[in-house]
Amino acid sequence: MAEQWRDVSGYDGIYQVSDRGQVRNTHTSKILQPIKIKNGRLYVTLSSDGFQRKCTVHSLVAAAFLGDCPPKHEITHKDGDYTNNAARNLEYVTRGENQKRFVMRSGGYSVNLTKRVQTTNGMRYCPVAQSANGRVKADVVLLNGREERHPEGAYYLEWREDAKRVRLSVGKDPADASARRQRKEAELNAVNNGVSVVPNGQNGNRSVAAAVADFLDETKLTKKPKTLAAYSTALAYFVESCHKLNLEEIDRKDLLKFSAFLRDEKDQAPRSVYNKFENVMSFLKTNGIRGLVGKNDWPRYTEEEPEIYEQEELDKLFAKCDPEERLWYEFFLMTGMREQEAMYTYWSDVNLAASTVRVSHKPDRGWTPKAYKEREIPIPSKLVKSLKAWKAKSDKTCSLVFPTAGCKPKLDFLDGLKAVAVRAKLDKENFWLHKFRATFATWSLWAGVDLRTVQQWLGHSDMESTMRYLKPSRSQHVRDKVNEIFA
């Protein structure tokens, strides 16, 4: 049968592709010589109007001879040979089916055993060293091709599911880790071949590592980067402390051990232990696992009273500020804004005539307020005057109130604050940005502003968060009353 040629989509009259997997220039009839990339596939470079684009040969053939790719499908080579790009060797399949075929062609799943150890370049996952009979050498890893002894760290299983790498901590015992590797490898290959695997009499078989990876993927899509980082850290610690392979095997004891692990091995403060425990419980709840622990099993911590600045130390601080620094920190103090809210304040948020400033969504910078709530805050005339002067000399092409070079958000407010504290001969450890917010809230409540209004100014989702700032007043009027009582 004669070789068929069809135009390459988007390059009509310039390039054609054949059903035998060849690409040619229609003007010169020259066959393009494909280049092999690391994964074994072939690509060619197409040029038009001075622009070049690299395209894999199999994608060009499939588009021309198989039609559009259905949703959630991808191209596969029937015989597994990535250089055989004939149309009859290509088809569209789901990712799961493609993964299954790849595993079968490559001789089954491979589960690697590594150990996370401390190196000169930080913590790394290193392959374990094995003796001649195949046994894992205790606490010995391969680092840059050489065997090194590392008693610290835990062993991890590592494999891929749907082209995604997953890791699972399996403790510090090398023999147990090796056995778990063999078990996981057998389990994955059994599932791949259509065999139902039921672990230890349970009714399900959901991998902890895979569930963590899926949960973090969803979190990345729906939450902010700081939230993702918090979940990532908490779940990394959890899989390090809990050596269960499947979600259904997790029980109350594993969660109690997790709390102790955070406290004793990771030296976490009580509040940090609680936060990470809460993150893990959210992960389990998302996966339909509830009721493992009671109210008394949760970690406890002492709710500390928010600290505020004294007027005397603020006077000393502002005395050592230059005009620009003074505006920065008076803005934090007089608006009660969070750090990122100040970083992403636009001049369009500032209404100098009405003496207000807004916290608003910035879609052009991919930033949203906490809890996705916009709000308006009144500002004193003193700050309005300073902002007017600042605006008069600001870069009119930049929308940010406090930009850096290139109209980027300013990221070093905290470093600047501590530097000023040092100049003022104050203890820099007693100065941080959120303390301005606490001072704003407390002073507002002392001045008689009602709780609901202060809640709105701060952008709190609940009244309890605002009530934390209801500190007893230390005004002269209160001191006079106390003196009168005990006169």
C-alpha positions as CSV (number, residue, x, y, z in Angstrom):
1,M,0.0,0.0,0.0
2,A,1.4,3.4,-0.9
3,E,2.5,5.8,1.8
4,Q,-0.1,8.3,2.6
5,W,0.8,12.0,3.3
6,R,-1.4,14.6,5.1
7,D,-0.8,18.2,6.1
8,V,0.5,19.0,9.6
9,S,-2.2,20.9,11.5
10,G,-1.1,24.6,11.6
11,Y,1.5,24.1,8.9
12,D,-0.8,23.5,5.9
13,G,1.2,23.7,2.7
14,I,4.5,23.8,4.6
15,Y,4.9,20.4,6.2
16,Q,3.3,17.0,5.8
17,V,3.4,13.8,7.9
18,S,2.9,10.2,6.6
19,D,1.2,7.1,7.9
20,R,4.6,5.5,8.2
21,G,5.9,8.1,10.7
22,Q,7.9,10.4,8.4
23,V,7.7,14.3,8.2
24,R,8.7,16.2,5.1
25,N,9.0,19.8,3.9
26,T,6.5,20.2,1.1
27,H,8.5,22.9,-0.6
28,T,11.7,20.9,-0.9
29,S,10.2,17.4,-0.5
30,K,13.1,16.8,2.0
31,I,12.4,14.3,4.8
32,L,13.2,15.7,8.2
33,Q,15.7,13.7,10.3
34,P,14.1,13.2,13.7
35,I,16.1,13.5,17.0
36,K,15.7,11.1,19.9
37,I,15.1,12.7,23.3
38,K,15.9,11.1,26.7
39,N,12.6,9.2,27.0
40,G,13.3,7.5,23.6
41,R,10.7,9.4,21.6
42,L,11.5,11.2,18.4
43,Y,10.9,14.9,17.6
44,V,11.4,17.2,14.6
45,T,11.7,21.0,14.4
46,L,9.1,22.8,12.4
47,S,9.6,26.5,11.2
48,S,7.1,29.1,10.1
49,D,7.2,32.9,9.9
50,G,10.6,32.9,11.7
51,F,9.3,30.9,14.6
52,Q,10.5,27.3,15.4
53,R,8.6,24.6,17.3
54,K,9.7,21.2,18.4
55,C,7.0,18.5,17.9
56,T,7.1,14.8,18.7
57,V,6.6,12.7,15.6
58,H,4.0,10.4,17.2
59,S,1.8,13.4,18.1
60,L,1.9,14.6,14.5
61,V,1.0,11.2,13.1
62,A,-1.8,10.7,15.6
63,A,-3.3,14.1,15.0
64,A,-3.3,13.5,11.2
65,F,-4.4,9.9,11.1
66,L,-6.3,9.2,14.4
67,G,-8.1,12.4,14.8
68,D,-8.5,14.5,18.0
69,C,-7.4,12.9,21.3
70,P,-10.4,12.1,23.5
71,P,-10.5,13.7,27.0
72,K,-8.3,12.0,29.6
73,H,-6.6,9.9,27.0
74,E,-3.1,9.9,25.7
75,I,-1.1,8.4,22.8
76,T,0.5,5.0,23.2
77,H,2.8,2.8,21.0
78,K,1.2,-0.6,20.7
79,D,4.5,-2.5,20.5
80,G,6.3,-0.3,23.1
81,D,8.8,0.9,20.5
82,Y,8.9,4.7,20.7
83,T,10.7,4.9,17.3
84,N,7.9,3.1,15.5
85,N,5.6,6.0,14.7
86,A,3.5,4.3,12.0
87,A,-0.2,5.2,12.3
88,R,-1.1,1.5,12.7
89,N,1.2,1.3,15.8
90,L,-0.5,4.2,17.6
91,E,-3.7,4.5,19.5
92,Y,-5.4,6.6,22.2
93,V,-5.8,5.0,25.6
94,T,-6.5,6.2,29.1
95,R,-3.5,7.0,31.3
96,G,-4.3,4.1,33.6
97,E,-4.3,1.6,30.7
98,N,-1.1,3.2,29.3
99,Q,0.6,2.8,32.7
100,K,-0.5,-0.8,33.0
101,R,0.9,-1.7,29.5
102,F,4.2,0.0,30.4
103,V,4.6,-2.0,33.6
104,M,3.8,-5.2,31.8
105,R,6.4,-4.5,29.0
106,S,9.1,-3.5,31.5
107,G,8.8,-6.7,33.5
108,G,6.6,-5.5,36.4
109,Y,6.7,-2.8,39.0
110,S,9.9,-1.9,40.6
111,V,9.9,-0.6,44.2
112,N,13.2,1.1,45.3
113,L,14.4,1.2,48.9
114,T,16.2,4.3,49.9
115,K,17.3,6.0,53.2
116,R,16.9,9.7,53.9
117,V,20.2,10.8,55.4
118,Q,22.1,14.0,56.2
119,T,24.7,15.0,53.6
120,T,26.8,18.1,53.1
121,N,24.1,19.3,50.7
122,G,21.3,18.7,53.1
123,M,18.9,15.7,53.5
124,R,18.9,13.3,50.6
125,Y,17.2,10.1,49.6
126,C,20.1,7.7,48.9
127,P,19.9,4.1,47.6
128,V,20.7,1.4,50.2
129,A,23.8,-0.7,49.8
130,Q,23.4,-4.5,49.4
131,S,25.7,-7.4,50.2
132,A,26.5,-10.2,47.7
133,N,23.5,-12.3,48.8
134,G,21.1,-9.4,48.3
135,R,20.6,-8.4,51.9
136,V,20.4,-4.7,52.8
137,K,23.5,-3.6,54.7
138,A,22.4,-1.9,57.9
139,D,22.8,1.9,57.9
140,V,24.9,1.8,54.7
141,V,23.9,3.9,51.6
142,L,25.3,4.7,48.2
143,L,26.3,8.4,48.0
144,N,27.9,9.6,44.8
145,G,28.7,5.9,43.9
146,R,30.4,5.2,47.2
147,E,29.2,3.3,50.3
148,E,28.9,5.5,53.4
149,R,27.6,4.6,56.8
150,H,24.7,6.7,58.0
151,P,22.9,5.5,61.2
152,E,20.6,8.5,61.2
153,G,17.3,8.8,59.2
154,A,14.6,6.3,58.2
155,Y,14.2,4.0,55.2
156,Y,11.7,4.8,52.4
157,L,10.0,2.8,49.7
158,E,9.7,4.6,46.4
159,W,7.7,3.7,43.3
160,R,5.5,5.3,40.7
161,E,1.8,5.3,40.3
162,D,0.3,6.9,37.1
163,A,3.7,8.4,36.3
164,K,3.8,10.1,39.8
165,R,6.5,9.2,42.3
166,V,5.3,8.3,45.7
167,R,7.4,7.7,48.9
168,L,6.5,5.9,52.1
169,S,8.5,5.7,55.3
170,V,9.1,2.2,56.6
171,G,11.0,2.8,59.7
172,K,14.6,2.3,60.7
173,D,15.0,-1.5,60.7
174,P,16.7,-2.5,57.4
175,A,15.4,-6.1,57.4
176,D,11.8,-5.0,58.0
177,A,12.2,-2.3,55.3
178,S,13.5,-4.8,52.8
179,A,10.6,-7.2,53.5
180,R,8.1,-4.3,53.1
181,R,9.7,-3.5,49.7
182,Q,9.2,-7.0,48.5
183,R,5.6,-7.0,49.8
184,K,4.8,-3.7,48.1
185,E,6.3,-4.8,44.8
186,A,4.3,-8.0,44.8
187,E,1.1,-6.1,45.7
188,L,1.6,-3.6,42.8
189,N,2.3,-6.3,40.3
190,A,-0.7,-8.3,41.5
191,V,-3.0,-5.3,41.1
192,N,-1.6,-4.5,37.7
193,N,-2.4,-8.1,36.5
194,G,-6.0,-7.8,37.7
195,V,-5.6,-9.7,41.0
196,S,-7.6,-8.2,43.9
197,V,-5.3,-7.6,46.9
198,V,-6.9,-7.3,50.4
199,P,-4.3,-6.4,53.1
200,N,-4.5,-8.1,56.4
201,G,-8.2,-8.9,56.2
202,Q,-9.2,-5.3,55.6
203,N,-11.8,-4.2,53.1
204,G,-9.7,-1.8,51.1
205,N,-6.2,-1.2,49.8
206,R,-5.4,2.5,49.6
207,S,-1.7,3.3,49.8
208,V,-0.8,5.9,52.4
209,A,1.9,7.3,50.2
210,A,-0.4,7.6,47.1
211,A,-3.2,9.1,49.2
212,V,-0.8,11.7,50.6
213,A,0.4,12.6,47.0
214,D,-3.2,12.9,45.8
215,F,-4.2,15.0,48.8
216,L,-1.3,17.4,48.3
217,D,-2.1,17.7,44.5
218,E,-5.6,18.7,45.3
219,T,-4.4,21.1,48.0
220,K,-2.1,22.8,45.5
221,L,-5.0,23.4,43.2
222,T,-7.4,24.8,45.8
223,K,-5.3,26.3,48.6
224,K,-2.6,29.0,49.0
225,P,1.1,28.1,48.9
226,K,1.5,28.6,52.7
227,T,-1.3,26.1,53.4
228,L,0.2,23.6,51.0
229,A,3.6,24.0,52.8
230,A,1.9,23.4,56.2
231,Y,0.1,20.2,54.9
232,S,3.3,19.0,53.2
233,T,5.4,19.2,56.3
234,A,2.8,17.7,58.6
235,L,2.2,14.7,56.3
236,A,5.9,14.2,55.7
237,Y,6.4,13.9,59.5
238,F,3.3,11.5,59.7
239,V,4.6,9.0,57.1
240,E,8.0,9.2,58.8
241,S,6.4,8.2,62.2
242,C,3.8,5.8,60.9
243,H,5.0,2.8,58.9
244,K,1.6,1.4,57.8
245,L,1.4,0.8,54.1
246,N,-2.4,1.3,53.8
247,L,-4.8,3.9,55.1
248,E,-7.1,1.2,56.5
249,E,-4.4,0.0,58.8
250,I,-4.0,3.3,60.6
251,D,-5.4,3.2,64.1
252,R,-5.6,5.4,67.3
253,K,-2.1,4.2,68.5
254,D,-0.5,5.5,65.3
255,L,-1.9,9.0,65.9
256,L,-0.8,9.0,69.5
257,K,2.7,7.9,68.4
258,F,2.6,10.8,65.9
259,S,2.0,13.3,68.6
260,A,4.8,11.9,70.7
261,F,7.1,11.8,67.6
262,L,6.6,15.5,67.0
263,R,7.2,16.4,70.6
264,D,10.2,14.1,71.4
265,E,12.0,13.6,68.0
266,K,11.2,16.8,66.1
267,D,11.2,19.1,69.2
268,Q,8.0,20.8,68.2
269,A,6.4,23.3,70.4
270,P,2.9,22.3,71.8
271,R,1.1,24.7,69.5
272,S,3.0,23.3,66.5
273,V,2.2,19.7,67.6
274,Y,-1.4,20.6,67.7
275,N,-1.4,22.3,64.2
276,K,0.4,19.4,62.5
277,F,-1.9,16.9,64.3
278,E,-4.9,18.9,63.0
279,N,-3.6,18.8,59.5
280,V,-3.2,15.0,59.5
281,M,-6.7,14.7,60.9
282,S,-8.0,16.8,58.0
283,F,-6.1,14.5,55.6
284,L,-7.7,11.4,57.1
285,K,-11.2,13.0,57.1
286,T,-10.8,13.8,53.4
287,N,-10.1,10.1,52.9
288,G,-13.3,9.1,54.8
289,I,-11.4,8.0,58.0
290,R,-13.0,9.4,61.2
291,G,-13.4,8.6,64.8
292,L,-9.9,7.2,65.5
293,V,-9.2,9.5,68.4
294,G,-11.4,11.0,71.1
295,K,-11.4,14.6,72.4
296,N,-8.8,13.8,75.1
297,D,-6.4,12.2,72.6
298,W,-5.7,15.5,70.9
299,P,-2.5,17.4,71.8
300,R,-2.9,20.2,74.2
301,Y,-1.3,23.6,74.3
302,T,-1.6,26.8,76.3
303,E,-3.3,29.6,74.5
304,E,-0.9,32.5,74.8
305,E,-2.1,36.1,75.1
306,P,-1.2,38.2,72.1
307,E,1.7,40.5,72.7
308,I,1.3,44.2,71.9
309,Y,3.8,47.1,71.6
310,E,4.1,49.6,74.4
311,Q,3.9,53.2,73.4
312,E,7.4,53.8,74.8
313,E,9.1,51.2,72.6
314,L,7.2,52.4,69.6
315,D,8.4,56.0,70.2
316,K,12.0,54.7,70.4
317,L,11.5,52.6,67.3
318,F,10.0,55.4,65.1
319,A,12.7,57.8,66.3
320,K,15.3,55.7,64.5
321,C,13.3,55.2,61.4
322,D,14.0,57.2,58.2
323,P,10.8,58.7,56.6
324,E,10.3,55.7,54.3
325,E,10.7,53.1,57.2
326,R,8.4,55.2,59.4
327,L,5.7,55.0,56.7
328,W,6.0,51.3,56.4
329,Y,5.6,50.5,60.1
330,E,3.0,53.2,60.8
331,F,1.0,51.6,57.9
332,F,1.1,48.2,59.6
333,L,0.2,49.8,63.0
334,M,-2.6,52.0,61.8
335,T,-4.3,49.5,59.4
336,G,-3.8,46.2,61.3
337,M,-3.0,44.5,58.0
338,R,-1.2,41.2,57.6
339,E,2.2,41.2,56.0
340,Q,1.0,40.0,52.5
341,E,-2.0,42.3,52.6
342,A,0.4,45.3,52.9
343,M,2.8,43.8,50.3
344,Y,-0.1,43.6,47.8
345,T,-1.8,47.0,48.5
346,Y,-2.4,49.0,45.3
347,W,-2.8,52.7,45.0
348,S,-6.3,51.9,43.7
349,D,-7.1,50.4,47.2
350,V,-6.2,53.7,48.9
351,N,-9.0,56.3,49.0
352,L,-7.2,59.4,50.4
353,A,-10.4,61.5,50.2
354,A,-12.4,59.1,52.3
355,S,-9.5,58.1,54.5
356,T,-9.8,54.4,53.8
357,V,-7.7,51.5,52.5
358,R,-9.1,48.3,51.0
359,V,-7.8,44.7,51.1
360,S,-8.7,43.3,47.7
361,H,-8.1,40.4,45.3
362,K,-5.2,40.9,42.9
363,P,-5.9,38.4,40.0
364,D,-3.0,39.9,38.0
365,R,-0.6,38.8,40.6
366,G,-2.4,35.6,41.6
367,W,-3.0,36.8,45.2
368,T,-6.2,36.6,47.2
369,P,-6.9,37.8,50.8
370,K,-7.1,35.3,53.6
371,A,-10.4,33.4,53.6
372,Y,-11.0,35.2,50.2
373,K,-12.6,38.1,52.0
374,E,-12.2,41.7,50.9
375,R,-12.6,44.5,53.4
376,E,-12.2,48.3,54.0
377,I,-10.3,49.8,56.9
378,P,-10.5,53.5,58.0
379,I,-7.2,55.2,58.4
380,P,-6.2,58.2,60.5
381,S,-5.5,61.6,59.0
382,K,-1.9,61.3,60.1
383,L,-1.4,58.3,57.8
384,V,-3.4,59.9,55.0
385,K,-1.0,62.8,55.0
386,S,2.1,60.5,54.9
387,L,0.5,58.5,52.0
388,K,-0.2,61.6,50.0
389,A,3.4,62.7,50.3
390,W,4.6,59.2,49.4
391,K,2.3,59.0,46.4
392,A,3.5,62.3,45.0
393,K,7.0,61.0,44.6
394,S,6.1,57.3,43.8
395,D,6.6,55.7,40.4
396,K,3.3,56.5,38.5
397,T,3.7,53.3,36.3
398,C,3.7,51.0,39.3
399,S,0.4,50.0,41.0
400,L,1.9,48.9,44.3
401,V,2.1,51.2,47.2
402,F,5.3,49.6,48.5
403,P,7.2,48.3,45.5
404,T,10.8,47.2,45.0
405,A,12.8,47.7,41.8
406,G,10.8,46.3,38.8
407,C,7.5,46.9,40.6
408,K,7.7,43.7,42.6
409,P,6.1,43.3,46.1
410,K,8.4,44.2,49.0
411,L,9.5,41.0,50.8
412,D,11.8,42.3,53.5
413,F,9.6,44.3,55.9
414,L,10.5,42.0,58.8
415,D,14.3,42.3,58.2
416,G,14.0,46.1,58.0
417,L,12.0,46.2,61.3
418,K,14.6,44.2,63.2
419,A,17.4,46.4,61.7
420,V,15.6,49.5,63.0
421,A,15.2,47.9,66.4
422,V,18.9,47.3,66.6
423,R,19.6,50.9,65.7
424,A,17.2,51.9,68.5
425,K,19.1,49.7,70.9
426,L,16.0,47.6,71.5
427,D,15.8,43.8,71.6
428,K,15.1,42.7,68.0
429,E,13.6,39.5,69.2
430,N,10.7,41.5,70.6
431,F,9.8,43.0,67.3
432,W,7.8,41.2,64.5
433,L,5.1,42.4,62.1
434,H,2.1,40.6,63.5
435,K,2.6,42.4,66.8
436,F,1.6,45.7,65.0
437,R,-1.7,43.9,64.1
438,A,-2.3,42.8,67.7
439,T,-1.5,46.4,68.9
440,F,-4.0,47.8,66.3
441,A,-6.7,45.4,67.5
442,T,-6.1,46.0,71.2
443,W,-5.9,49.8,71.0
444,S,-9.1,49.8,68.9
445,L,-11.0,47.8,71.5
446,W,-9.6,50.0,74.3
447,A,-10.8,53.0,72.5
448,G,-14.4,51.7,72.6
449,V,-14.8,50.3,69.1
450,D,-17.2,47.4,69.2
451,L,-16.1,43.8,68.6
452,R,-18.0,43.3,65.4
453,T,-16.4,46.4,63.8
454,V,-12.9,45.4,64.8
455,Q,-13.6,41.9,63.5
456,Q,-14.5,43.4,60.1
457,W,-11.4,45.6,60.1
458,L,-9.1,42.6,60.9
459,G,-10.8,40.3,58.4
460,H,-11.5,37.6,61.0
461,S,-13.9,34.8,60.0
462,D,-15.2,34.4,63.6
463,M,-15.7,36.5,66.7
464,E,-13.5,34.3,68.9
465,S,-10.4,35.3,66.9
466,T,-11.1,39.0,67.6
467,M,-11.9,38.4,71.3
468,R,-8.3,37.2,71.9
469,Y,-7.3,40.9,71.7
470,L,-9.7,41.9,74.5
471,K,-6.9,42.6,77.0
472,P,-7.7,44.5,80.2
473,S,-7.2,48.3,79.7
474,R,-4.1,49.9,81.2
475,S,-5.3,53.5,80.8
476,Q,-4.7,56.2,83.4
477,H,-8.4,56.1,84.2
478,V,-8.2,52.4,85.1
479,R,-5.1,53.0,87.2
480,D,-6.9,55.8,89.1
481,K,-9.8,53.4,89.8
482,V,-7.5,50.8,91.2
483,N,-5.7,53.3,93.4
484,E,-9.1,54.5,94.6
485,I,-10.1,50.9,95.6
486,F,-7.0,50.3,97.6
487,A,-6.4,53.8,98.9
